[in-house]
Amino acid sequence: MKRIVVGVGGASGSIYARRLLDALDPLVAAGEVEVALVFTRTGRLVWTDEVGSDPAAHQATLYQPADLTAPFASGSALYDAMVVIPCSASGLGRIAHGVSTDLVGRASEVMLKERRPLLLVLRESPYSLPLCRNLVAATEAGATVLPASPSFYSGPADLEAAVDTVVARVLDHLGLKDHDRMPRWEGRAVRGDAR
């Protein structure tokens, strides 16, 4: 069973976290995945404003932001991967420089020190120079920065389908590639002049 931490940061874009949890719920019910869910303090406020539903309705164990006794606050608990979705610019900066002020930060530190996958789904634009430097620092520390930038080649029919193009990439990077969140690119035959 794969054990995953989902951290919900304080950037706008809680729909990304909700759609990820929607995708993970059936895997948890099937006994394939275990999900630990933790919000930053601001992340919970943004979720309430943007999503409104109770996160406890999802198939995840919910932890409090200050609970540094949570199992995934230690590398010995052997969680497989973590995603911070959405990830704010300030949250990314703290993670990039090893500054943890809550459980999301501590769990991120654990993933980096244990060399386990840490995905940071940045939801911020435009990028300032300090953010660009922090993107480099986070990448050099071992994180994968996966901006919340939907793709459109699959022709998403609505907002949730566009969000799912990002969620599909997150699932792939978590090692959960057997999903149908969006059609896979299969190439395109070029007819006539290829210029």
N, C-alpha and C positions, 0 to 999 in steps of 0.2 A: 504494500500500500504506500502510495506517495503521500508525503506530509508537506503541506504548503501553508505558508503564512501569507495572508492578505492584509496589508496595511493600507488604510484609507487616509490619505493626507488632506490638507486643508485647501487645496486648490479647487476652483470650480471644475466640475466634470465628474460628479459623483455617479452619473449614469454609467460611466465606464466601470466603476466598481460594482454597481448593481448588475450590469450585464455579465460581468465576469462571474459573480456569485450565481447568477441564473444558470450559467454554463457549467459551473462546478457542482451545483446541487444534485443532479442525477448521478454524477460520479461518486459523490459522497454516499448517496442512498444505495448505490451498487457495491459499496465497500472498496472502491478502487482508490479513493483519495480521502485524506483527512484534512480539513481546513480549519486553521486558527485565524480568527478575524479580530483585528484591533484598529481602532480609530485614533487619530490624534484628536486633541480637544477641539480644534477648529474643524477637523475633518467631520466630526459628528454634527457640528452645527451646519456645515455646508450640506451634508447628506439630508438633514431634516428640511432645509430650505429647498433643495433641488429634487429630492426623491420623495421624501415624506413618509415612506413605509418604514416599518420596524425591521431593522437589520436582523433581529433575532428570528425572523420568519425564514431565514436561509439556513441551510444545512451546514452550519459552521459553529464552532465554539467561540463565543465572544469573550474577549479579554478587555480589561480596563486599561486606559492609556498609562496609568502610573503603576501598574502591576508588574514590577520587575521580578516577581517570583514565577511568572509564566514560564512554562517549560522551554519555549523557544528563545528565552533570554539567555540560554546557555548552549554552547556548541555541543555538549554531550547529549542533548535531546535528539540530535540527528534529524532535524527537519531538512527536507530535500531542497527547498527553494523558497524564495520570497518575492512578492511583488508589492510595490507601493504604487497605488492606483486610485486617484490621480496623485501625482507628486508635485508639490509646490516648488518654486525656485528656492525658497529659503530652506525647505526640507532637504532638497537635493544638496544644497551647500553644506548643511550640517552633516549629512551622511558622507559627503565627499571628504570632509575634514575630520571625521571620527568624533563628532560632538553629538552625544545623545542626551536629549532632555526628557525623553519618554520611552515607552515600550517600542514604538515604531523605530525610533533611532537606535535603541539597544539591539533589537532584533536585526536591524540592517548591519550594525557593527559585527554581530555574530556571523551573519552570512559572509561578509567580506573576510573576516579572520579565518573562517573555516573553508574559504575558497569554494563556496556554494553559490548557485545562481541567485543574483539579486537584480530584479528588473525595476527600473524607475520610470514610470509612465508620466513623463513631464507634460504638464498642461499649462503652458506659459507662452506668451508671445507679446511683443518681439523679445529677442534675446539680448540682454545687456552684456557688456564686456565681462563683468564679474560672473554672470551666469555662464558665459562661454568658457571661462577659466574653470569654473566648478564642474562643467560637463567633462572637460578633459581630466580633472582631478578624480571625478567619480569613475570614469572609464579606466584610468590608470590604477585605481584602487581595486578594480575587478567587477564593478557593476556594469550592467547593460542598460544604457539609456534608450528607451523606446518611446519617443514622443507620441502623444495622443493625436496623431495625424492620420485621419481616415484616408483610405484609398477609394477610388471610384471606378476602377476598371471592371468590377463585378456588377456595376449598375445597381447600387443599393436603392431600394424602393422607398425607404423612410429613414428617419433619424436613427432608430434602433439598428437597422441594417448597416448604416454608415458606422455607428459606434462598434458594431460587431466586427468590422474589418480590423480594428485595433485589437479587440478582444481575441480575435483569431490568432494574431501574431503573439499576443501574450501567452495564450495556451500553447502555441508551438514552442516558445522559449522556456516554458515550464516543463516541457517534455510530454505534453498531453496533445499529441498531434492527430488523434482519431476524433475529430469533431467536424461539425458541418456549419460552423458559424459564418462561413463565406465560401464561395467556390474557389478552388485553387487555380492559379494561372497555369495554363497548359500550352502557352505559346500561341502564336498567330501566324498562319500561313501568309506569306507575302506573295502577292500576285503581280506580275509584270515588273516594272522598274522598281527596284528595291531602294532607290535613293530617297 
